[in-house]
Amino acid sequence: MNLRPWLTGFAFLVGYSLFGQGSVNLSGRVIGDDYKPLTNATIYVSGFNNGVSTDETGAFILKLPKGMQEIGFSYIGFEAVKLELSLTRDTTIEVMLKTKAWLNEITIADKKVIQSISQTSEGNFEIQKQNITMLPNVMGQADPVRAIQMLPGVQSGNEGVSGIFIRGGSPDQNLIMLDGATVFNPSHLYGFLSVFNADAIGSVSVYKNSYPARFGGRLSSVINLHSAEGDTGQIKGSASIGAVISNLHLEGPFKNRKTTFTISARGCYVGLITSLVSHIQFKKAGYSGGISYYFYDLNGGITHRFNDKNTMSFTFFFNNDLYSFTNGSSYQGIDVNQVYKLTRKLNWQNAVAALNFQSKFNKSLSLTQSVTFTNYTLATDINSSNIYKEIGYEWDQINNQHTVSYVDEVSSKTELQVKPSETHTFRGGVELTVRHFQTGKGSVYDFTTNSDTSMSFFKASPINAADLSAFVEYDFHPSEKIDVDVGLRFNDYWVQHKNYTAFVPRINAVYMPIRFFGMRAAFASGYQNIHMLSSGQTSITLDYWLPCTAKIAPQQGWQLSGGLIGKLGKMFEWSFDAFYKRMSNELYFKEGSSFGTSGKDWESTVWDGGKGKCYGTEFYFAKPIGNITAQATYTLAWSTLKFRELNDGMPFPYHYDRRHNIALMLNYKINKHWEIGATWVYGSGNMYSIPVQYIDSWNSVAIVNYNKQGNPNFKPAPIELFTQYSGFNSYRLPAYHHLDLTATHRWTKKKTEQAVNLTIYNVYSRQNIFSVFLEYHMNNDGTHSYLLKQVSIFPILPSITYTVNFS
Amino acid sequence: MVGFWLLCLMACEKDFKVDSKYGQNKLVINCLFDQYNLMNVYVTTSYNIGVVGNITTIMDARVEMYENDSLREVLAFHPSDSTGNFGYYVSTWYPTPGNKYTVKVITSKYGTATATDVMPLVASCTGQLISYPDTNDYTRPANLSITVTDAPGIDNYYRIGTYFFGDRMQIISPGDSVEKFVSGGEVITQMEGIADTVRESYNNYLFTDNTFKGSTITFGLQSSAPVANGLFRDLTFGVYFANLSKAAYQYFTTAQLARNTHNSNTAEPVFVYSNINNGYGIFCGMAVSGPQFVIK
């Protein structure tokens, strides 16, 4: 096959050195046509079962025999390149791959089966920008987290539940980072849309089998998002306008082209619609008020390449979400006027900044240093007023409560990588993280006519905590058939004059006896010095990040996993994995407790010392290349918790015990103008404690009479009704599923690329559960009833977005 | 498009249908017994969530009461009366502290439900009345010093409250009055010296012997109290002290938790304790004691 049409890259020799008598080193960098480095690009050599992949900076090194060699370079979403090089000495090259023209045929992806696709041989995933944008979007927004949720073993929350759920673990057990900085709440709209703007994200790495020792502090997984670097060629950008969300993105170089920038902004004004609709609904019910929701986020970054060896980047991210509920009623009588008003506001925000410095001293030694800052703030306001007026008399009652909780995190990390040859890679480093927690502070204002006005302030004692970690990794890669990664991480955690230490080993092994088939096994242990408490009720959740304390020990856990991976022909790939995970020192709210509004004494509202167990299997089948791409994943999993104090000490299902999860994705590039796609996701319902019956109770609590002899004489007390539950977390809510369709039309006009995207979310308008709540009714005739109500917030949602890319 | 959105966002709330496998109504048995009262067993049924209901006593059940595993009596049904008391099944004898009791309720429609509990022994509870309200300071609480001796070798659970009774002059019309027996519970306003108290809505406190197992403890107690003035011929102020079975303690504490969180949509669910097999409700015993003080 003639490779020349696909040979759109260019190579140039920049250095020579003599190496050995029979072999030479070929090193270099692989970049895209936007000059950005391509991570995990595949480099293979024809005639040899040999190949490597690029690192985070796009760099690679290969040891090859002297002489003429045909070397291929490939990367998903880009056209592959083959170069014929006459190697007589150590050689360094830079290869540029061009964004794939979809009608072209991929011809060399089978040369290095595993690493040419998005799933790595270790069972982790690399998601590129192309993978993100080809999925049906939501409200006109491509979403990196939606791409993650299509992976095996990954579950989305039901509507109204934020976060990502991986292999039965809770959302807080995933370390979500943007350029190395922790992001505590990744959700807009309670999980409907993530806070990550696809324009600003270059790639996403998802580690769930065995995450490297350089990462720590969470039990389930690591999700590492990398900001996109600015274009080095020209200033360009895009703008899009949607029904409820609009975007603006700009990127490009500064004068010297060594420095590039990106900036992206996004605003959501769905509140204009929701406030109007809810106002109409409230008015029908005889109330005033409404529900509104707004958010905006801002991403930016500057990257400066001092030279080929030294790069510095600074990225930042900020989002602000505001939910507001207002409900009011009034009574107008003869000479009497009464007005009641209740307002609840919920506001949350992430602020993230990361400074990264990368140095390559030589071919085998590199250093990465980073300093990051993160803030997550959650604020609530509850204001109520009751104004009563009649002629000559006025009675007012006003109550305002304001509460803020937040966590600040500052982290510094230094990482050294030594790669003496392609067979051995060593990595080591230290990381120091300091966190400051304010679990609740605020004020309460009370005013009642003819009573004292009070204004009180409260503030929970702040908690400071520090994590010091050191890690070492060794990657042994003697041949294409074998790859073994071993790591050890040590953590020392200080909080409230108490010290916790943890050694967590990790090992990951891959064996590929033949080209199209391999097997893998991994063991990973972890620790977690931070908790997120969420209400177990199915109403709107509030997520509070809390530290492990002198009283509440860090979470510990380990996971054993293994699987098979392979390829069918040139176009299809598959994998099967099984996992078993144990966790300890889990937290759970006590019966009847809640976090409250003050954030004080939260430790007394939880049981600690719980044990968790998750196990299951995952299937993955995909056609990742061609005009038609498709992916299917299925996860079968169990997840239980066990607390001495709950459910009589017996295990009970975790909220996130989803038995079945299916994700299907199909995308078809019809021609250079049209692209269509569809996704369908299905998940078993979450597990909850649901009241299924109610009963009466009397004569059992009140002591209302004594006889003349002084003996108690029990008489029936007023009837009490108690609800009876199905069992502890034993009720599975209805399954969550929806089908989404998308179509995009692109065209070029006056040097601009323009596109219109139409997406229909939840095509068959499945009423997935957002919240379930109980209503009690006491009727005038003495009868009564409890009613369970469900609320669904996202029925069929069409959205249309117009985007223009300019340069 | 916006108009379509408006339509879509409407009518997203609807009734939640509970899985039919949880829809079977069961017998509800409520019986709390002590050594001073005949055993009253209330038998009703549960209702499905979403069903409008009214508490209805089951009058045709066969209610067998066993004492120490021997059938003591098939309880007779006492119908509801005009004062609003509900119908119940009643024994002709008083239960004895230390004995084991089993109730077996047999119905044709709802099957058979059973429950067993052991009535605890009477616990030693003495006290001193340190101060009491008087007409000069009627807002002053009653102050008591209470001494409890905990039985060794077992876990004990207690409930404490205060009460009064006596003959009180009732003014019917100007210049005309009559003596009438009155009684009632009082409000404990403070407990000092006990660690793990749970306050009930009905003004009692629950606690365990966790901090004084097998030993004697003395603690302070403050309570509201009626003033002994000229209207009372006799006024007795007393401390109600009950040694609870574990089932009674679990029921009282979880029921109180359910009361505290009623109608809260942010609190975790509360599972009110039940020891009824094939049914709901509670069947539990307690042994009542406590000092009394005659107020002049």
Contacts between the chains, C-beta under 8 A, distances in Angstrom:
chain1	res1	chain2	res2	distance
A	243	B	1	5.4
A	243	B	2	6.5
A	243	B	5	6.9
A	244	B	5	8.0
A	273	B	2	6.6
A	273	B	5	5.6
A	273	B	6	6.7
A	273	B	9	7.0
A	274	B	9	6.7
A	276	B	6	7.2
A	277	B	6	5.4
A	277	B	9	4.6
A	277	B	10	6.6
A	281	B	10	7.1
A	535	B	266	5.6
A	535	B	268	7.3
A	536	B	268	5.4
A	536	B	269	7.4
A	537	B	265	6.4
A	537	B	266	6.5
A	537	B	267	7.4
A	537	B	268	6.9
A	537	B	269	7.4
A	539	B	265	4.6
A	539	B	266	6.8
A	542	B	266	7.7
A	589	B	268	4.5
A	590	B	268	6.8
A	591	B	254	7.4
A	591	B	257	6.1
A	591	B	268	5.5
A	591	B	269	6.9
A	591	B	270	5.0
A	591	B	271	6.5
A	592	B	257	4.0
A	592	B	258	7.1
A	592	B	260	6.2
A	592	B	261	4.5
A	592	B	267	5.4
A	592	B	268	5.9
A	592	B	269	7.9
A	592	B	270	4.4
A	593	B	267	6.5
A	593	B	268	5.7
A	594	B	261	8.0
A	594	B	264	6.9
A	594	B	266	4.4
A	594	B	267	4.6
A	594	B	268	6.7
A	595	B	266	7.7
A	689	B	269	4.2
A	689	B	271	7.7
A	690	B	18	6.8
A	691	B	49	5.6
A	691	B	269	7.5
A	692	B	18	5.2
A	692	B	19	8.0
A	692	B	22	3.8
A	692	B	23	7.5
A	692	B	48	7.4
A	692	B	49	5.9
A	693	B	22	7.3
A	693	B	25	7.1
A	693	B	26	7.2
A	693	B	46	4.2
A	693	B	47	6.5
A	693	B	48	6.2
A	693	B	49	6.5
A	693	B	280	7.2
A	694	B	46	6.7
A	694	B	47	5.4
A	694	B	49	6.5
A	695	B	28	4.6
A	695	B	44	7.5
A	695	B	46	4.7
A	695	B	47	7.5
A	695	B	280	4.6
A	695	B	281	6.5
A	696	B	28	6.3
A	696	B	30	7.6
A	696	B	44	5.5
A	696	B	55	4.6
A	697	B	30	5.7
A	697	B	255	7.1
A	697	B	272	7.9
A	697	B	281	7.0
A	697	B	282	7.5
A	698	B	30	6.3
A	698	B	42	6.6
A	698	B	86	6.9
A	699	B	30	6.1
A	699	B	32	6.5
A	699	B	40	6.5
A	699	B	42	6.2
A	699	B	88	7.9
A	700	B	30	5.6
A	700	B	31	8.0
A	700	B	32	4.6
A	700	B	251	7.2
A	700	B	255	7.7
A	700	B	282	6.1
A	701	B	200	6.7
A	701	B	201	7.6
A	701	B	202	5.5
A	701	B	252	6.8
A	701	B	255	6.4
A	702	B	185	7.9
A	702	B	202	5.0
A	703	B	161	6.2
A	703	B	163	6.9
A	703	B	185	5.5
A	703	B	202	6.9
A	703	B	204	7.3
A	703	B	240	6.3
A	704	B	184	7.1
A	704	B	185	6.7
A	705	B	183	5.2
A	705	B	184	7.7
A	706	B	163	5.5
A	706	B	164	7.9
A	706	B	165	4.4
A	706	B	183	4.1
A	706	B	238	7.5
A	707	B	165	7.7
A	707	B	183	7.7
A	708	B	165	7.0
A	708	B	181	6.2
A	710	B	165	6.7
A	710	B	236	6.1
A	710	B	238	6.0
A	710	B	292	5.3
A	711	B	36	3.9
A	711	B	37	7.8
A	711	B	288	7.5
A	712	B	34	6.9
A	712	B	36	6.0
A	712	B	37	7.2
A	712	B	163	7.8
A	712	B	240	6.5
A	712	B	288	5.8
A	713	B	36	7.7
A	713	B	37	6.7
A	714	B	32	6.9
A	714	B	37	5.9
A	714	B	40	7.3
A	715	B	85	7.2
A	716	B	84	7.5
A	716	B	85	5.4
A	716	B	86	5.9
A	717	B	202	7.6
A	719	B	55	6.0
A	720	B	255	7.6
A	720	B	259	7.5
A	722	B	255	6.9
A	722	B	258	5.6
A	722	B	272	4.6
A	723	B	49	7.4
A	723	B	258	7.8
A	724	B	46	6.5
A	724	B	272	7.6
A	724	B	274	7.9
A	724	B	280	5.6
A	725	B	269	5.9
A	725	B	271	5.7
A	726	B	22	5.4
A	728	B	271	7.1
A	731	B	19	7.3
A	731	B	22	7.6
A	765	B	8	7.6
A	767	B	12	7.0
A	767	B	14	7.3
A	769	B	16	7.9
A	770	B	12	8.0
A	772	B	16	5.4
A	773	B	265	5.5
A	774	B	49	7.7
A	776	B	263	7.0
A	777	B	52	7.7
A	779	B	52	7.1
A	782	B	54	6.0
A	783	B	52	5.1
A	783	B	53	6.4
A	783	B	54	4.7
A	784	B	52	7.2
A	784	B	53	6.8
A	784	B	54	7.4
A	785	B	47	7.6
A	785	B	50	6.9
A	785	B	51	6.2
A	785	B	52	4.3
A	785	B	53	6.4
A	786	B	47	8.0
A	786	B	49	5.0
A	786	B	50	7.2
A	787	B	15	6.5
A	787	B	49	7.0
A	787	B	50	5.5
A	788	B	15	6.9
A	788	B	16	4.0
A	788	B	18	6.5
A	788	B	49	5.3
A	788	B	50	6.4
A	789	B	13	6.0
A	789	B	14	7.3
A	789	B	15	6.3
A	789	B	16	6.0
A	790	B	13	7.2
A	790	B	14	6.1
A	790	B	15	7.4
A	790	B	16	4.0
A	791	B	12	6.0
A	791	B	13	5.0
A	792	B	12	4.7
A	792	B	13	7.8
A	792	B	14	7.9
A	793	B	12	6.0
A	795	B	8	4.9
A	795	B	9	7.6
A	795	B	12	6.5
A	796	B	8	5.8
A	797	B	5	7.3
A	797	B	8	6.3
A	798	B	1	6.7
A	798	B	4	6.4
A	798	B	5	8.0
A	799	B	1	7.8
A	800	B	1	6.2
